[in-house]
Amino acid sequence: MVISVPRLVIAAPSSGSGKTTVATGLMAAFASRGLAVSPHKVGPDYIDPGYHALATGRVGRNLDAYLCGTELIAPLFAHGARGCDLAVVEGVMGLYDGAAGEGELASTAQVAKLLRAPVVLVVDASSQSRSVAALVHGFASWDPEVRVSGVILNKVGSSRHEEMLREALDESGVPVLGCLRRAAQVDTPARHLGLVPVAERRSDAVDAVGAMAEQVRRGCDLDALYALARGAGELSGAAWDAAAAVVSSPPPPLPVPTLGAAPPDPRHRPERPRPQTPDGLKDRGSGLRAAPRIAVAGGAAFTFSYAEHAELLTAAGAEVVTFDPLRDEQLPDGTRGLVIGGGFPEVYAPELSANEPLRKAVAELAFGGAPVAAECAGLLYLSRDIDGQPMCGVLDVSARMSERLTLGYRDAVAVSDSALAVAGTRMRGHEFHRTVVEPGAGAAPAWGVRAPERRVEGFVQQGVHASYLHTHWASRPGVARRFVERCRTS
């Protein structure tokens, strides 16, 4: 299979240069021309893809070479970009910044090379003139495999300022494809973990995205940018497919026999899942079984999730239903498992606490042994309290806000058997929070983490797996398959 979707990578010398404004504006501007635009974000960021989705009407997807491995970048890109006229990939941090101590791993530059995509460098020109040429020359020549093919000048102060910048860049050999003036209306509010998510300010976010699109339309050469995107190199290989990933993942281990039961026959080989039938039932060769219903937390308090997680759960045979812990007083009828991803429960602690019927329903489900997968915000929601505000009380821990930002990639190994993984399973994850739970790990910890210091963290309790670690299940599809099987049998 040849992947030839036109594509651009929007990068910058550093964070704060305006990548999100330019990338989101380009997505919206091209979409307004009638193009089907596929939005992507390099790295583990959950918030920017929400703005991308608003701009394009399509799911924003992440491309993270640390969490998923370099071999999955092109397949995941092709999966998201299937049927599209253009893909816009927003970078992370500075162009060459990646995982600490890992060289180029997970950098925008590495992803651009893996996608054979041209790079457009967004430069904050607010405090420079002729020096911009030296800056661009340095980034364009640092790695000959990275194609820095154009520059968009951001935060330009005046016509005279623009003229000086363009004259300097004439000598660099990198064309100027856009020039954006300072514009307060495209600013988006931020707080302790970055931009405020779209789900919390949808009306204002719509206006902000519209302003970004208008600014890009006025200041950028869209025809030249699209022509540049069409010059991206062809990629070979198949697009990622959730069903194929689930089928090829290792089958869940056989249940551990109870005392006095006969041990499993070592010659027995568990059946691999067969294709799902159209009516949502799975045929295992011995009749049809209903798909277990898995409730996934959403709404303004729980906005962090990777689209591939729900796709993998569905491919593994589950019925995935979203609920909002801020509004819904009960879990969806027939819920057999629960997934609570990341978000900002600390911001909505009073409202979450006030929804006592749902807190009790979650606790009842968890104490009944149902599988529950909770990451970061989910961990906080399952705690006794957040800064004194009662939560679900599933875990005997207390959560509080702190001054310290915990941020970074993690290399982890499962310490305890759980509904997600058997002990010894290795996964890579990411932490991003300003909260602390005390204690930080239970009698059966979820993960052992090697860096930045060796420690155990998280909780495995009955069917609950809760920790601060965000993981990307596309790297270990067996996690979704095991979780669905546990939901089916619990």
Secondary structure, 3 states (H helix, E strand, C coil): CEECCCEEEEECCCCCCCHHHHHHHHHHHHHHCCCCEEEEEECCCCCHHHHHHHHHCCCCEEECHHHHCHHHHHHHHHHHHCCCCEEEEECCCCCCCCCCCCCCCCCHHHHHHHHCCCEEEEEECCCCCCHHHHHHHHHHHHCCCCCEEEEEEEEECCHHHHHHHHHHHCCCCCCEEEEEECCHHHCCCEECCEECCHHHCHHHHHHHHHHHHHHHHHHECHHHHHHHHHCCCCEECCCCCHHHHHHHCCCCCCCCCCCCCCCCCCCCCCCCCCCECCCCEEECCCCEEECCEEEEECCCCCCECCHHHHHHHHHCCCEEEEECCCCCCCCCCCEEEEEECECCCCCCHHHHHHCHHHHHHHHHHHHCCCCEEEECHHHHHHCCEECCEECCCCCCCEEEEEEEEEEEEEEEEECCCCCCCCCCCEEEEEEEEEEEEECCECCCCCEEECCCCCEEEEEEECCEEEECCEECHHHCCHHHHHHHHHHHHC
